[in-house]
Amino acid sequence: MAENKTPEYITEGDGFVEVALVRGLKVAGATVKSVRMREPTVADQLAIDRIEGQGAKEIAIIGNLCEVAPNDLHALTMRDYTRLQVALGRFIT
């Protein structure tokens, strides 16, 4: 069985991960180079269940867990967004 190795851009904590971004994310006019993603709860899952479309659901939950507006996530590069997807996957696999 393959080992589930943590990528170098993810730092794991107790109930959260810190994700280093390559290009960064603009939040309130400032560029941040890392974001903290908390562990999702059942309430988070229930909140996105009523959203249509898998992509919209994923952006909504990532934004909520990172305390970032979903519209701010739209400006991320795919490389940075993929890092957030991988981080989310660490909690649900």
PyMOL Python script that loads the backbone (N, CA, C, O; Angstrom):
from pymol import cmd

cmd.read_pdbstr("""\
ATOM      1  N   MET A   1       0.851  -1.184   0.000  1.00  0.00           N
ATOM      2  CA  MET A   1       0.000   0.000   0.000  1.00  0.00           C
ATOM      3  C   MET A   1       0.895   1.245   0.000  1.00  0.00           C
ATOM      4  O   MET A   1       1.891   1.290   0.722  1.00  0.00           O
ATOM      5  N   ALA A   2       0.549   2.244  -0.795  1.00  0.00           N
ATOM      6  CA  ALA A   2       1.330   3.474  -0.908  1.00  0.00           C
ATOM      7  C   ALA A   2       1.178   4.327   0.349  1.00  0.00           C
ATOM      8  O   ALA A   2       0.098   4.433   0.931  1.00  0.00           O
ATOM      9  N   GLU A   3       2.293   4.929   0.742  1.00  0.00           N
ATOM     10  CA  GLU A   3       2.284   5.805   1.903  1.00  0.00           C
ATOM     11  C   GLU A   3       1.625   7.131   1.538  1.00  0.00           C
ATOM     12  O   GLU A   3       1.840   7.648   0.442  1.00  0.00           O
ATOM     13  N   ASN A   4       0.825   7.682   2.447  1.00  0.00           N
ATOM     14  CA  ASN A   4       0.130   8.942   2.223  1.00  0.00           C
ATOM     15  C   ASN A   4       1.016  10.081   2.742  1.00  0.00           C
ATOM     16  O   ASN A   4       0.741  10.668   3.788  1.00  0.00           O
ATOM     17  N   LYS A   5       2.077  10.379   1.996  1.00  0.00           N
ATOM     18  CA  LYS A   5       3.073  11.364   2.412  1.00  0.00           C
ATOM     19  C   LYS A   5       2.507  12.780   2.310  1.00  0.00           C
ATOM     20  O   LYS A   5       1.836  13.124   1.337  1.00  0.00           O
ATOM     21  N   THR A   6       2.784  13.587   3.319  1.00  0.00           N
ATOM     22  CA  THR A   6       2.348  14.982   3.332  1.00  0.00           C
ATOM     23  C   THR A   6       3.252  15.790   2.407  1.00  0.00           C
ATOM     24  O   THR A   6       4.474  15.756   2.554  1.00  0.00           O
ATOM     25  N   PRO A   7       2.661  16.524   1.446  1.00  0.00           N
ATOM     26  CA  PRO A   7       3.479  17.377   0.572  1.00  0.00           C
ATOM     27  C   PRO A   7       4.222  18.433   1.381  1.00  0.00           C
ATOM     28  O   PRO A   7       3.767  18.838   2.451  1.00  0.00           O
ATOM     29  N   GLU A   8       5.362  18.877   0.867  1.00  0.00           N
ATOM     30  CA  GLU A   8       6.201  19.846   1.579  1.00  0.00           C
ATOM     31  C   GLU A   8       5.514  21.190   1.781  1.00  0.00           C
ATOM     32  O   GLU A   8       5.911  21.946   2.668  1.00  0.00           O
ATOM     33  N   TYR A   9       4.509  21.507   0.997  1.00  0.00           N
ATOM     34  CA  TYR A   9       3.819  22.792   1.127  1.00  0.00           C
ATOM     35  C   TYR A   9       2.694  22.774   2.157  1.00  0.00           C
ATOM     36  O   TYR A   9       2.035  23.793   2.365  1.00  0.00           O
ATOM     37  N   ILE A  10       2.466  21.631   2.805  1.00  0.00           N
ATOM     38  CA  ILE A  10       1.428  21.512   3.830  1.00  0.00           C
ATOM     39  C   ILE A  10       2.083  21.239   5.171  1.00  0.00           C
ATOM     40  O   ILE A  10       2.899  20.326   5.302  1.00  0.00           O
ATOM     41  N   THR A  11       1.718  22.043   6.173  1.00  0.00           N
ATOM     42  CA  THR A  11       2.147  21.824   7.543  1.00  0.00           C
ATOM     43  C   THR A  11       0.907  21.450   8.345  1.00  0.00           C
ATOM     44  O   THR A  11      -0.058  22.212   8.405  1.00  0.00           O
ATOM     45  N   GLU A  12       0.939  20.283   8.955  1.00  0.00           N
ATOM     46  CA  GLU A  12      -0.221  19.803   9.703  1.00  0.00           C
ATOM     47  C   GLU A  12      -0.169  20.250  11.156  1.00  0.00           C
ATOM     48  O   GLU A  12       0.884  20.224  11.794  1.00  0.00           O
ATOM     49  N   GLY A  13      -1.329  20.662  11.667  1.00  0.00           N
ATOM     50  CA  GLY A  13      -1.478  21.019  13.067  1.00  0.00           C
ATOM     51  C   GLY A  13      -2.623  20.228  13.662  1.00  0.00           C
ATOM     52  O   GLY A  13      -3.144  19.314  13.023  1.00  0.00           O
ATOM     53  N   ASP A  14      -3.017  20.561  14.862  1.00  0.00           N
ATOM     54  CA  ASP A  14      -4.118  19.885  15.535  1.00  0.00           C
ATOM     55  C   ASP A  14      -5.438  20.484  15.055  1.00  0.00           C
ATOM     56  O   ASP A  14      -5.871  21.524  15.551  1.00  0.00           O
ATOM     57  N   GLY A  15      -6.069  19.827  14.097  1.00  0.00           N
ATOM     58  CA  GLY A  15      -7.352  20.295  13.574  1.00  0.00           C
ATOM     59  C   GLY A  15      -7.240  21.311  12.456  1.00  0.00           C
ATOM     60  O   GLY A  15      -8.236  21.935  12.089  1.00  0.00           O
ATOM     61  N   PHE A  16      -6.048  21.492  11.908  1.00  0.00           N
ATOM     62  CA  PHE A  16      -5.869  22.423  10.789  1.00  0.00           C
ATOM     63  C   PHE A  16      -4.625  22.048   9.994  1.00  0.00           C
ATOM     64  O   PHE A  16      -3.779  21.280  10.452  1.00  0.00           O
ATOM     65  N   VAL A  17      -4.537  22.604   8.804  1.00  0.00           N
ATOM     66  CA  VAL A  17      -3.315  22.543   8.013  1.00  0.00           C
ATOM     67  C   VAL A  17      -2.982  23.952   7.552  1.00  0.00           C
ATOM     68  O   VAL A  17      -3.875  24.769   7.328  1.00  0.00           O
ATOM     69  N   GLU A  18      -1.712  24.227   7.415  1.00  0.00           N
ATOM     70  CA  GLU A  18      -1.228  25.495   6.857  1.00  0.00           C
ATOM     71  C   GLU A  18      -0.724  25.162   5.461  1.00  0.00           C
ATOM     72  O   GLU A  18       0.087  24.253   5.285  1.00  0.00           O
ATOM     73  N   VAL A  19      -1.212  25.905   4.466  1.00  0.00           N
ATOM     74  CA  VAL A  19      -0.870  25.624   3.078  1.00  0.00           C
ATOM     75  C   VAL A  19      -0.070  26.794   2.512  1.00  0.00           C
ATOM     76  O   VAL A  19      -0.560  27.922   2.453  1.00  0.00           O
ATOM     77  N   ALA A  20       1.165  26.515   2.097  1.00  0.00           N
ATOM     78  CA  ALA A  20       2.007  27.529   1.459  1.00  0.00           C
ATOM     79  C   ALA A  20       1.579  27.663   0.004  1.00  0.00           C
ATOM     80  O   ALA A  20       1.415  26.665  -0.698  1.00  0.00           O
ATOM     81  N   LEU A  21       1.401  28.893  -0.441  1.00  0.00           N
ATOM     82  CA  LEU A  21       0.992  29.164  -1.813  1.00  0.00           C
ATOM     83  C   LEU A  21       2.187  29.656  -2.627  1.00  0.00           C
ATOM     84  O   LEU A  21       3.095  30.290  -2.090  1.00  0.00           O
ATOM     85  N   VAL A  22       2.178  29.363  -3.905  1.00  0.00           N
ATOM     86  CA  VAL A  22       3.268  29.775  -4.791  1.00  0.00           C
ATOM     87  C   VAL A  22       3.107  31.239  -5.179  1.00  0.00           C
ATOM     88  O   VAL A  22       4.020  32.039  -4.977  1.00  0.00           O
ATOM     89  N   ARG A  23       1.970  31.587  -5.727  1.00  0.00           N
ATOM     90  CA  ARG A  23       1.720  32.947  -6.212  1.00  0.00           C
ATOM     91  C   ARG A  23       1.030  33.810  -5.161  1.00  0.00           C
ATOM     92  O   ARG A  23       1.139  35.036  -5.198  1.00  0.00           O
ATOM     93  N   GLY A  24       0.334  33.193  -4.244  1.00  0.00           N
ATOM     94  CA  GLY A  24      -0.348  33.943  -3.206  1.00  0.00           C
ATOM     95  C   GLY A  24      -1.801  34.232  -3.540  1.00  0.00           C
ATOM     96  O   GLY A  24      -2.282  33.940  -4.635  1.00  0.00           O
ATOM     97  N   LEU A  25      -2.470  34.803  -2.580  1.00  0.00           N
ATOM     98  CA  LEU A  25      -3.900  35.090  -2.669  1.00  0.00           C
ATOM     99  C   LEU A  25      -4.133  36.499  -2.152  1.00  0.00           C
ATOM    100  O   LEU A  25      -3.655  36.864  -1.077  1.00  0.00           O
ATOM    101  N   LYS A  26      -4.874  37.293  -2.927  1.00  0.00           N
ATOM    102  CA  LYS A  26      -5.213  38.652  -2.481  1.00  0.00           C
ATOM    103  C   LYS A  26      -6.444  38.587  -1.584  1.00  0.00           C
ATOM    104  O   LYS A  26      -7.508  38.115  -1.983  1.00  0.00           O
ATOM    105  N   VAL A  27      -6.262  39.079  -0.357  1.00  0.00           N
ATOM    106  CA  VAL A  27      -7.349  39.137   0.619  1.00  0.00           C
ATOM    107  C   VAL A  27      -7.334  40.539   1.204  1.00  0.00           C
ATOM    108  O   VAL A  27      -6.339  40.956   1.796  1.00  0.00           O
ATOM    109  N   ALA A  28      -8.425  41.265   1.042  1.00  0.00           N
ATOM    110  CA  ALA A  28      -8.554  42.633   1.561  1.00  0.00           C
ATOM    111  C   ALA A  28      -7.397  43.518   1.098  1.00  0.00           C
ATOM    112  O   ALA A  28      -6.884  44.334   1.864  1.00  0.00           O
ATOM    113  N   GLY A  29      -6.994  43.350  -0.160  1.00  0.00           N
ATOM    114  CA  GLY A  29      -5.956  44.195  -0.741  1.00  0.00           C
ATOM    115  C   GLY A  29      -4.528  43.762  -0.476  1.00  0.00           C
ATOM    116  O   GLY A  29      -3.601  44.332  -1.050  1.00  0.00           O
ATOM    117  N   ALA A  30      -4.325  42.769   0.380  1.00  0.00           N
ATOM    118  CA  ALA A  30      -2.980  42.285   0.686  1.00  0.00           C
ATOM    119  C   ALA A  30      -2.795  40.886   0.108  1.00  0.00           C
ATOM    120  O   ALA A  30      -3.741  40.101   0.049  1.00  0.00           O
ATOM    121  N   THR A  31      -1.580  40.581  -0.315  1.00  0.00           N
ATOM    122  CA  THR A  31      -1.280  39.245  -0.824  1.00  0.00           C
ATOM    123  C   THR A  31      -0.752  38.388   0.316  1.00  0.00           C
ATOM    124  O   THR A  31       0.222  38.739   0.981  1.00  0.00           O
ATOM    125  N   VAL A  32      -1.417  37.256   0.528  1.00  0.00           N
ATOM    126  CA  VAL A  32      -0.963  36.312   1.546  1.00  0.00           C
ATOM    127  C   VAL A  32      -0.317  35.122   0.846  1.00  0.00           C
ATOM    128  O   VAL A  32      -0.785  34.683  -0.205  1.00  0.00           O
ATOM    129  N   LYS A  33       0.746  34.609   1.425  1.00  0.00           N
ATOM    130  CA  LYS A  33       1.495  33.514   0.822  1.00  0.00           C
ATOM    131  C   LYS A  33       1.179  32.162   1.455  1.00  0.00           C
ATOM    132  O   LYS A  33       1.712  31.138   1.027  1.00  0.00           O
ATOM    133  N   SER A  34       0.320  32.151   2.465  1.00  0.00           N
ATOM    134  CA  SER A  34      -0.133  30.887   3.036  1.00  0.00           C
ATOM    135  C   SER A  34      -1.515  31.102   3.637  1.00  0.00           C
ATOM    136  O   SER A  34      -1.885  32.214   4.015  1.00  0.00           O
ATOM    137  N   VAL A  35      -2.259  30.019   3.715  1.00  0.00           N
ATOM    138  CA  VAL A  35      -3.578  30.069   4.345  1.00  0.00           C
ATOM    139  C   VAL A  35      -3.715  28.894   5.300  1.00  0.00           C
ATOM    140  O   VAL A  35      -3.135  27.828   5.093  1.00  0.00           O
ATOM    141  N   ARG A  36      -4.489  29.114   6.340  1.00  0.00           N
ATOM    142  CA  ARG A  36      -4.786  28.054   7.300  1.00  0.00           C
ATOM    143  C   ARG A  36      -6.168  27.507   6.981  1.00  0.00           C
ATOM    144  O   ARG A  36      -7.134  28.259   6.846  1.00  0.00           O
ATOM    145  N   MET A  37      -6.247  26.204   6.865  1.00  0.00           N
ATOM    146  CA  MET A  37      -7.515  25.520   6.601  1.00  0.00           C
ATOM    147  C   MET A  37      -7.850  24.670   7.821  1.00  0.00           C
ATOM    148  O   MET A  37      -7.080  23.791   8.208  1.00  0.00           O
ATOM    149  N   ARG A  38      -9.001  24.940   8.420  1.00  0.00           N
ATOM    150  CA  ARG A  38      -9.413  24.131   9.572  1.00  0.00           C
ATOM    151  C   ARG A  38     -10.067  22.847   9.095  1.00  0.00           C
ATOM    152  O   ARG A  38     -10.489  22.732   7.945  1.00  0.00           O
ATOM    153  N   GLU A  39     -10.140  21.895   9.994  1.00  0.00           N
ATOM    154  CA  GLU A  39     -10.770  20.616   9.673  1.00  0.00           C
ATOM    155  C   GLU A  39     -12.273  20.806   9.496  1.00  0.00           C
ATOM    156  O   GLU A  39     -12.909  21.468  10.316  1.00  0.00           O
ATOM    157  N   PRO A  40     -12.854  20.233   8.434  1.00  0.00           N
ATOM    158  CA  PRO A  40     -14.302  20.388   8.225  1.00  0.00           C
ATOM    159  C   PRO A  40     -15.128  19.614   9.250  1.00  0.00           C
ATOM    160  O   PRO A  40     -14.687  18.613   9.814  1.00  0.00           O
ATOM    161  N   THR A  41     -16.332  20.115   9.465  1.00  0.00           N
ATOM    162  CA  THR A  41     -17.289  19.466  10.364  1.00  0.00           C
ATOM    163  C   THR A  41     -18.481  18.971   9.554  1.00  0.00           C
ATOM    164  O   THR A  41     -18.609  19.279   8.369  1.00  0.00           O
ATOM    165  N   VAL A  42     -19.329  18.223  10.184  1.00  0.00           N
ATOM    166  CA  VAL A  42     -20.567  17.778   9.534  1.00  0.00           C
ATOM    167  C   VAL A  42     -21.395  18.997   9.132  1.00  0.00           C
ATOM    168  O   VAL A  42     -22.019  18.992   8.071  1.00  0.00           O
ATOM    169  N   ALA A  43     -21.411  20.032   9.956  1.00  0.00           N
ATOM    170  CA  ALA A  43     -22.154  21.248   9.627  1.00  0.00           C
ATOM    171  C   ALA A  43     -21.640  21.882   8.336  1.00  0.00           C
ATOM    172  O   ALA A  43     -22.429  22.411   7.554  1.00  0.00           O
ATOM    173  N   ASP A  44     -20.332  21.834   8.105  1.00  0.00           N
ATOM    174  CA  ASP A  44     -19.767  22.350   6.850  1.00  0.00           C
ATOM    175  C   ASP A  44     -20.309  21.562   5.663  1.00  0.00           C
ATOM    176  O   ASP A  44     -20.682  22.139   4.641  1.00  0.00           O
ATOM    177  N   GLN A  45     -20.348  20.246   5.807  1.00  0.00           N
ATOM    178  CA  GLN A  45     -20.865  19.402   4.724  1.00  0.00           C
ATOM    179  C   GLN A  45     -22.335  19.706   4.455  1.00  0.00           C
ATOM    180  O   GLN A  45     -22.747  19.817   3.301  1.00  0.00           O
ATOM    181  N   LEU A  46     -23.113  19.839   5.502  1.00  0.00           N
ATOM    182  CA  LEU A  46     -24.536  20.135   5.331  1.00  0.00           C
ATOM    183  C   LEU A  46     -24.746  21.498   4.661  1.00  0.00           C
ATOM    184  O   LEU A  46     -25.675  21.673   3.873  1.00  0.00           O
ATOM    185  N   ALA A  47     -23.884  22.448   4.980  1.00  0.00           N
ATOM    186  CA  ALA A  47     -24.012  23.787   4.396  1.00  0.00           C
ATOM    187  C   ALA A  47     -23.786  23.785   2.898  1.00  0.00           C
ATOM    188  O   ALA A  47     -24.409  24.567   2.180  1.00  0.00           O
ATOM    189  N   ILE A  48     -22.905  22.920   2.408  1.00  0.00           N
ATOM    190  CA  ILE A  48     -22.644  22.915   0.960  1.00  0.00           C
ATOM    191  C   ILE A  48     -23.552  21.963   0.195  1.00  0.00           C
ATOM    192  O   ILE A  48     -23.613  22.020  -1.034  1.00  0.00           O
ATOM    193  N   ASP A  49     -24.262  21.088   0.910  1.00  0.00           N
ATOM    194  CA  ASP A  49     -25.135  20.123   0.228  1.00  0.00           C
ATOM    195  C   ASP A  49     -26.194  20.796  -0.638  1.00  0.00           C
ATOM    196  O   ASP A  49     -26.614  20.227  -1.645  1.00  0.00           O
ATOM    197  N   ARG A  50     -26.629  21.988  -0.267  1.00  0.00           N
ATOM    198  CA  ARG A  50     -27.692  22.654  -1.031  1.00  0.00           C
ATOM    199  C   ARG A  50     -27.160  23.475  -2.203  1.00  0.00           C
ATOM    200  O   ARG A  50     -27.946  24.043  -2.962  1.00  0.00           O
ATOM    201  N   ILE A  51     -25.832  23.547  -2.362  1.00  0.00           N
ATOM    202  CA  ILE A  51     -25.223  24.280  -3.476  1.00  0.00           C
ATOM    203  C   ILE A  51     -25.184  23.385  -4.702  1.00  0.00           C
ATOM    204  O   ILE A  51     -24.839  22.207  -4.603  1.00  0.00           O
ATOM    205  N   GLU A  52     -25.534  23.931  -5.848  1.00  0.00           N
ATOM    206  CA  GLU A  52     -25.527  23.186  -7.114  1.00  0.00           C
ATOM    207  C   GLU A  52     -24.140  23.199  -7.733  1.00  0.00           C
ATOM    208  O   GLU A  52     -23.471  24.232  -7.748  1.00  0.00           O
ATOM    209  N   GLY A  53     -23.710  22.061  -8.239  1.00  0.00           N
ATOM    210  CA  GLY A  53     -22.452  21.962  -8.969  1.00  0.00           C
ATOM    211  C   GLY A  53     -21.272  21.609  -8.078  1.00  0.00           C
ATOM    212  O   GLY A  53     -21.047  22.232  -7.041  1.00  0.00           O
ATOM    213  N   GLN A  54     -20.522  20.596  -8.503  1.00  0.00           N
ATOM    214  CA  GLN A  54     -19.401  20.117  -7.700  1.00  0.00           C
ATOM    215  C   GLN A  54     -18.334  21.193  -7.510  1.00  0.00           C
ATOM    216  O   GLN A  54     -17.807  21.350  -6.409  1.00  0.00           O
ATOM    217  N   GLY A  55     -18.009  21.938  -8.571  1.00  0.00           N
ATOM    218  CA  GLY A  55     -16.990  22.989  -8.463  1.00  0.00           C
ATOM    219  C   GLY A  55     -17.396  24.082  -7.491  1.00  0.00           C
ATOM    220  O   GLY A  55     -16.583  24.541  -6.689  1.00  0.00           O
ATOM    221  N   ALA A  56     -18.650  24.499  -7.563  1.00  0.00           N
ATOM    222  CA  ALA A  56     -19.147  25.539  -6.656  1.00  0.00           C
ATOM    223  C   ALA A  56     -19.139  25.049  -5.210  1.00  0.00           C
ATOM    224  O   ALA A  56     -18.827  25.812  -4.296  1.00  0.00           O
ATOM    225  N   LYS A  57     -19.484  23.771  -5.003  1.00  0.00           N
ATOM    226  CA  LYS A  57     -19.452  23.203  -3.648  1.00  0.00           C
ATOM    227  C   LYS A  57     -18.032  23.223  -3.095  1.00  0.00           C
ATOM    228  O   LYS A  57     -17.805  23.596  -1.944  1.00  0.00           O
ATOM    229  N   GLU A  58     -17.080  22.818  -3.932  1.00  0.00           N
ATOM    230  CA  GLU A  58     -15.696  22.754  -3.475  1.00  0.00           C
ATOM    231  C   GLU A  58     -15.148  24.138  -3.139  1.00  0.00           C
ATOM    232  O   GLU A  58     -14.487  24.313  -2.116  1.00  0.00           O
ATOM    233  N   ILE A  59     -15.416  25.107  -3.986  1.00  0.00           N
ATOM    234  CA  ILE A  59     -14.966  26.479  -3.712  1.00  0.00           C
ATOM    235  C   ILE A  59     -15.613  27.002  -2.434  1.00  0.00           C
ATOM    236  O   ILE A  59     -14.955  27.667  -1.634  1.00  0.00           O
ATOM    237  N   ALA A  60     -16.889  26.707  -2.238  1.00  0.00           N
ATOM    238  CA  ALA A  60     -17.585  27.167  -1.033  1.00  0.00           C
ATOM    239  C   ALA A  60     -16.982  26.572   0.232  1.00  0.00           C
ATOM    240  O   ALA A  60     -16.767  27.288   1.210  1.00  0.00           O
ATOM    241  N   ILE A  61     -16.708  25.276   0.223  1.00  0.00           N
ATOM    242  CA  ILE A  61     -16.181  24.667   1.445  1.00  0.00           C
ATOM    243  C   ILE A  61     -14.739  25.089   1.688  1.00  0.00           C
ATOM    244  O   ILE A  61     -14.361  25.331   2.834  1.00  0.00           O
ATOM    245  N   ILE A  62     -13.925  25.185   0.641  1.00  0.00           N
ATOM    246  CA  ILE A  62     -12.549  25.641   0.824  1.00  0.00           C
ATOM    247  C   ILE A  62     -12.538  27.073   1.353  1.00  0.00           C
ATOM    248  O   ILE A  62     -11.795  27.389   2.282  1.00  0.00           O
ATOM    249  N   GLY A  63     -13.351  27.924   0.771  1.00  0.00           N
ATOM    250  CA  GLY A  63     -13.429  29.307   1.248  1.00  0.00           C
ATOM    251  C   GLY A  63     -13.847  29.378   2.706  1.00  0.00           C
ATOM    252  O   GLY A  63     -13.262  30.129   3.487  1.00  0.00           O
ATOM    253  N   ASN A  64     -14.851  28.602   3.076  1.00  0.00           N
ATOM    254  CA  ASN A  64     -15.330  28.594   4.453  1.00  0.00           C
ATOM    255  C   ASN A  64     -14.253  28.091   5.417  1.00  0.00           C
ATOM    256  O   ASN A  64     -14.036  28.683   6.475  1.00  0.00           O
ATOM    257  N   LEU A  65     -13.590  27.015   5.052  1.00  0.00           N
ATOM    258  CA  LEU A  65     -12.585  26.432   5.941  1.00  0.00           C
ATOM    259  C   LEU A  65     -11.352  27.314   6.090  1.00  0.00           C
ATOM    260  O   LEU A  65     -10.665  27.271   7.110  1.00  0.00           O
ATOM    261  N   CYS A  66     -11.076  28.119   5.056  1.00  0.00           N
ATOM    262  CA  CYS A  66      -9.915  29.028   5.093  1.00  0.00           C
ATOM    263  C   CYS A  66     -10.298  30.442   5.502  1.00  0.00           C
ATOM    264  O   CYS A  66      -9.436  31.314   5.607  1.00  0.00           O
ATOM    265  N   GLU A  67     -11.589  30.674   5.735  1.00  0.00           N
ATOM    266  CA  GLU A  67     -12.114  31.998   6.071  1.00  0.00           C
ATOM    267  C   GLU A  67     -11.755  33.026   4.994  1.00  0.00           C
ATOM    268  O   GLU A  67     -11.302  34.134   5.281  1.00  0.00           O
ATOM    269  N   VAL A  68     -11.976  32.612   3.747  1.00  0.00           N
ATOM    270  CA  VAL A  68     -11.717  33.452   2.581  1.00  0.00           C
ATOM    271  C   VAL A  68     -12.987  33.455   1.736  1.00  0.00           C
ATOM    272  O   VAL A  68     -13.622  32.416   1.560  1.00  0.00           O
ATOM    273  N   ALA A  69     -13.353  34.612   1.220  1.00  0.00           N
ATOM    274  CA  ALA A  69     -14.539  34.705   0.367  1.00  0.00           C
ATOM    275  C   ALA A  69     -14.333  33.864  -0.898  1.00  0.00           C
ATOM    276  O   ALA A  69     -13.269  33.923  -1.514  1.00  0.00           O
ATOM    277  N   PRO A  70     -15.342  33.087  -1.286  1.00  0.00           N
ATOM    278  CA  PRO A  70     -15.205  32.282  -2.502  1.00  0.00           C
ATOM    279  C   PRO A  70     -14.767  33.098  -3.721  1.00  0.00           C
ATOM    280  O   PRO A  70     -14.003  32.598  -4.547  1.00  0.00           O
ATOM    281  N   ASN A  71     -15.235  34.340  -3.846  1.00  0.00           N
ATOM    282  CA  ASN A  71     -14.820  35.168  -4.988  1.00  0.00           C
ATOM    283  C   ASN A  71     -13.326  35.450  -4.983  1.00  0.00           C
ATOM    284  O   ASN A  71     -12.726  35.587  -6.050  1.00  0.00           O
ATOM    285  N   ASP A  72     -12.708  35.541  -3.801  1.00  0.00           N
ATOM    286  CA  ASP A  72     -11.256  35.724  -3.731  1.00  0.00           C
ATOM    287  C   ASP A  72     -10.528  34.498  -4.266  1.00  0.00           C
ATOM    288  O   ASP A  72      -9.454  34.618  -4.855  1.00  0.00           O
ATOM    289  N   LEU A  73     -11.107  33.327  -4.064  1.00  0.00           N
ATOM    290  CA  LEU A  73     -10.482  32.097  -4.566  1.00  0.00           C
ATOM    291  C   LEU A  73     -10.474  32.040  -6.084  1.00  0.00           C
ATOM    292  O   LEU A  73      -9.617  31.376  -6.666  1.00  0.00           O
ATOM    293  N   HIS A  74     -11.396  32.713  -6.730  1.00  0.00           N
ATOM    294  CA  HIS A  74     -11.467  32.688  -8.199  1.00  0.00           C
ATOM    295  C   HIS A  74     -10.207  33.235  -8.850  1.00  0.00           C
ATOM    296  O   HIS A  74      -9.900  32.875  -9.986  1.00  0.00           O
ATOM    297  N   ALA A  75      -9.478  34.088  -8.165  1.00  0.00           N
ATOM    298  CA  ALA A  75      -8.269  34.694  -8.730  1.00  0.00           C
ATOM    299  C   ALA A  75      -7.018  33.840  -8.512  1.00  0.00           C
ATOM    300  O   ALA A  75      -5.948  34.184  -9.015  1.00  0.00           O
ATOM    301  N   LEU A  76      -7.133  32.748  -7.782  1.00  0.00           N
ATOM    302  CA  LEU A  76      -5.974  31.883  -7.553  1.00  0.00           C
ATOM    303  C   LEU A  76      -5.489  31.250  -8.852  1.00  0.00           C
ATOM    304  O   LEU A  76      -6.277  30.985  -9.760  1.00  0.00           O
ATOM    305  N   THR A  77      -4.193  31.013  -8.927  1.00  0.00           N
ATOM    306  CA  THR A  77      -3.686  30.204 -10.034  1.00  0.00           C
ATOM    307  C   THR A  77      -4.120  28.761  -9.789  1.00  0.00           C
ATOM    308  O   THR A  77      -4.405  28.378  -8.654  1.00  0.00           O
ATOM    309  N   MET A  78      -4.168  27.981 -10.831  1.00  0.00           N
ATOM    310  CA  MET A  78      -4.557  26.575 -10.674  1.00  0.00           C
ATOM    311  C   MET A  78      -3.553  25.825  -9.804  1.00  0.00           C
ATOM    312  O   MET A  78      -3.936  24.911  -9.074  1.00  0.00           O
ATOM    313  N   ARG A  79      -2.289  26.192  -9.870  1.00  0.00           N
ATOM    314  CA  ARG A  79      -1.279  25.533  -9.033  1.00  0.00           C
ATOM    315  C   ARG A  79      -1.599  25.754  -7.553  1.00  0.00           C
ATOM    316  O   ARG A  79      -1.539  24.812  -6.762  1.00  0.00           O
ATOM    317  N   ASP A  80      -1.938  26.986  -7.174  1.00  0.00           N
ATOM    318  CA  ASP A  80      -2.275  27.254  -5.775  1.00  0.00           C
ATOM    319  C   ASP A  80      -3.615  26.630  -5.394  1.00  0.00           C
ATOM    320  O   ASP A  80      -3.764  26.111  -4.288  1.00  0.00           O
ATOM    321  N   TYR A  81      -4.592  26.678  -6.301  1.00  0.00           N
ATOM    322  CA  TYR A  81      -5.889  26.074  -5.993  1.00  0.00           C
ATOM    323  C   TYR A  81      -5.746  24.561  -5.801  1.00  0.00           C
ATOM    324  O   TYR A  81      -6.390  23.981  -4.928  1.00  0.00           O
ATOM    325  N   THR A  82      -4.906  23.931  -6.613  1.00  0.00           N
ATOM    326  CA  THR A  82      -4.668  22.495  -6.467  1.00  0.00           C
ATOM    327  C   THR A  82      -4.076  22.177  -5.102  1.00  0.00           C
ATOM    328  O   THR A  82      -4.390  21.143  -4.512  1.00  0.00           O
ATOM    329  N   ARG A  83      -3.221  23.060  -4.599  1.00  0.00           N
ATOM    330  CA  ARG A  83      -2.666  22.856  -3.261  1.00  0.00           C
ATOM    331  C   ARG A  83      -3.778  22.856  -2.210  1.00  0.00           C
ATOM    332  O   ARG A  83      -3.747  22.057  -1.274  1.00  0.00           O
ATOM    333  N   LEU A  84      -4.753  23.742  -2.359  1.00  0.00           N
ATOM    334  CA  LEU A  84      -5.880  23.779  -1.419  1.00  0.00           C
ATOM    335  C   LEU A  84      -6.749  22.530  -1.561  1.00  0.00           C
ATOM    336  O   LEU A  84      -7.257  22.013  -0.566  1.00  0.00           O
ATOM    337  N   GLN A  85      -6.921  22.045  -2.791  1.00  0.00           N
ATOM    338  CA  GLN A  85      -7.675  20.806  -3.002  1.00  0.00           C
ATOM    339  C   GLN A  85      -6.986  19.624  -2.313  1.00  0.00           C
ATOM    340  O   GLN A  85      -7.642  18.802  -1.672  1.00  0.00           O
ATOM    341  N   VAL A  86      -5.680  19.548  -2.450  1.00  0.00           N
ATOM    342  CA  VAL A  86      -4.914  18.478  -1.801  1.00  0.00           C
ATOM    343  C   VAL A  86      -5.055  18.579  -0.281  1.00  0.00           C
ATOM    344  O   VAL A  86      -5.238  17.568   0.397  1.00  0.00           O
ATOM    345  N   ALA A  87      -4.970  19.792   0.247  1.00  0.00           N
ATOM    346  CA  ALA A  87      -5.118  19.998   1.690  1.00  0.00           C
ATOM    347  C   ALA A  87      -6.494  19.531   2.163  1.00  0.00           C
ATOM    348  O   ALA A  87      -6.601  18.851   3.184  1.00  0.00           O
ATOM    349  N   LEU A  88      -7.538  19.889   1.432  1.00  0.00           N
ATOM    350  CA  LEU A  88      -8.890  19.440   1.785  1.00  0.00           C
ATOM    351  C   LEU A  88      -8.956  17.927   1.782  1.00  0.00           C
ATOM    352  O   LEU A  88      -9.543  17.327   2.684  1.00  0.00           O
ATOM    353  N   GLY A  89      -8.364  17.308   0.783  1.00  0.00           N
ATOM    354  CA  GLY A  89      -8.355  15.851   0.680  1.00  0.00           C
ATOM    355  C   GLY A  89      -7.688  15.167   1.862  1.00  0.00           C
ATOM    356  O   GLY A  89      -8.026  14.028   2.183  1.00  0.00           O
ATOM    357  N   ARG A  90      -6.754  15.835   2.511  1.00  0.00           N
ATOM    358  CA  ARG A  90      -6.075  15.244   3.679  1.00  0.00           C
ATOM    359  C   ARG A  90      -7.076  15.027   4.827  1.00  0.00           C
ATOM    360  O   ARG A  90      -6.895  14.134   5.656  1.00  0.00           O
ATOM    361  N   PHE A  91      -8.125  15.848   4.864  1.00  0.00           N
ATOM    362  CA  PHE A  91      -9.118  15.720   5.933  1.00  0.00           C
ATOM    363  C   PHE A  91     -10.188  14.677   5.623  1.00  0.00           C
ATOM    364  O   PHE A  91     -10.796  14.129   6.542  1.00  0.00           O
ATOM    365  N   ILE A  92     -10.423  14.400   4.365  1.00  0.00           N
ATOM    366  CA  ILE A  92     -11.574  13.560   4.029  1.00  0.00           C
ATOM    367  C   ILE A  92     -11.196  12.205   3.431  1.00  0.00           C
ATOM    368  O   ILE A  92     -12.063  11.466   2.966  1.00  0.00           O
ATOM    369  N   THR A  93      -9.918  11.884   3.443  1.00  0.00           N
ATOM    370  CA  THR A  93      -9.513  10.561   2.964  1.00  0.00           C
ATOM    371  C   THR A  93      -8.804   9.793   4.046  1.00  0.00           C
ATOM    372  O   THR A  93      -8.390   8.655   3.826  1.00  0.00           O
TER     373      THR A  93
END
""", "prot")
cmd.dss("prot")
cmd.show_as("cartoon", "prot")
cmd.util.cbc("prot")
cmd.orient("prot")
